[in-house]
């Protein structure tokens, strides 16, 4: 396992818990741009969770 995989996993897991890219940048010593471009793992489940949270709906069928 490489350090890159460990950093990507860390950033992805914490992003799913709602930690902002700015905070992750401070923790990891990387820039927000690098985090978003290279490490920030976005999957359909995260998109669904964020849409539900943003619009306060009980479920989202479109995703």
C-alpha positions in Angstrom: 0.0 0.0 0.0 1.3 3.4 -0.9 1.2 6.6 1.0 -0.9 8.0 -1.8 -3.6 5.4 -1.3 -3.6 6.0 2.5 -4.0 9.8 2.0 -6.8 9.3 -0.6 -8.6 7.0 1.8 -8.2 9.4 4.7 -9.4 12.3 2.7 -12.4 10.4 1.2 -13.5 9.0 4.6 -13.3 12.3 6.4 -15.0 14.1 3.4 -17.9 11.6 3.8 -18.1 12.6 7.4 -18.6 16.3 6.4 -15.1 17.6 6.9 -14.5 20.5 4.5 -11.6 20.5 1.9 -10.1 23.5 3.7 -9.8 21.6 7.0 -8.4 18.5 5.2 -5.9 20.8 3.5 -4.7 22.0 6.9 -4.5 18.4 8.3 -2.7 16.9 5.3 -0.5 19.9 4.3 -1.9 19.9 0.7 -3.7 22.6 -1.1 -7.5 22.6 -1.5 -7.0 22.5 -5.2 -4.8 19.3 -5.0 -7.2 17.7 -2.6 -10.3 18.3 -4.8 -8.5 17.4 -8.0 -6.5 14.3 -6.9 -7.8 12.9 -3.6 -11.4 13.9 -3.0 -13.4 10.7 -3.8 -16.9 11.5 -4.8 -19.3 8.5 -5.3 -23.0 8.3 -6.0 -23.8 7.5 -2.4 -22.1 10.7 -1.2 -23.9 12.8 -3.8 -27.2 11.2 -2.7 -26.5 12.0 1.0 -25.6 15.6 0.2 -28.7 16.1 -1.9 -30.9 14.7 0.8 -29.2 16.9 3.4 -29.4 20.0 1.2 -33.0 19.6 0.3 -34.2 17.9 3.5 -36.0 15.1 1.6 -36.5 11.6 2.9 -35.3 9.9 -0.2 -34.0 10.7 -3.7 -34.9 8.5 -6.6 -33.1 10.3 -9.4 -29.7 9.0 -8.2 
